[in-house]
């Protein structure tokens, strides 16, 4: 047929070549068109002819096939100049972006760079500033991904909540630098196959609202409603702060065992200091030693771990012993 000069029949290759009836492929880009269906009904050749007129063959990026070197991961063989440039750009990322040196080893950072390398192999050299998404787009995508994760969590928690196999942990904390207060809710649940799971359900910024029992109760109730968890039947572990205890007075609240142990040890150590002068002198000596190290003596920066001077905020009532071990 004259209209098929720029096309050929499709064939399979086993021992011999066998034509696949009613299918034709473009001679330039090998795009396949069907001219008849299985029952022999004509589809016509209009689409095939129009394609032949506009086809540019291998120059078309939509039909070009990737080469093997573009698909396989190869060992990087960078020149000294390229290695030096790469190190310089990593330093610029840390300095100009106010990132820690540890950030260049982060798996997410590595994954982003690998995607860029893969795209470069696939599409050729391009300007990343025109390909990467900017602040607003990334922010919207984060919200969308968080919504998807939340939807999956709600589905995962549904059966566990019906079985009474969900427990919560609620805590409040304040950012020491900006003095912002947050309330976070974590969930631990057991599936019907007896596998255990854990996830953070929500972190809420309190803003200028005071940490009263009513405000805490309102926030917690809203979070539980979002996940379809029964408010009064779900066991919840908290510390023994007066506001959180009052806020959870109608819930199944449990005391945190770690906080209980801390109170016991703190009380025992305080009583021991009163009755044993050596214990008080020991804590004072450790405190003075920490003060000396943290002064401009050059000792502190040579320690493998940074010393903290607050006993309770750093390591609890065992802080004196822990601090002496750091030496």
ABEGO torsion letter per residue (X at the ends): XAAAAABBBBBBBBABBBBBBGBBBBAAAGBBBBABBAAGBBAEAAAAAAAAAABAEAABAAABBBBAAAABBBBBBBBAAAAAAAAAAAAAAAAAAGBBAAAAABAAAAAAAAAAAAAAAAAEBBBAAAABBBAAAAAAAAAAAAAAAAAAAAAAAAAAAAAGABBBBBBBBBBAAAGBBBBBBBBBBBBAAGBBBBBBABBBBAEABBBBAAAAAAAAAAAAAAAGBBAAABBBBBBABAAAAAAAAABBBBBBAAAAAAAAAAAAAAAAAAABAAAAAAAAAAAAAAAAAABBAGAAAABABBBBABAAAAAEAAAAAAAAAAX
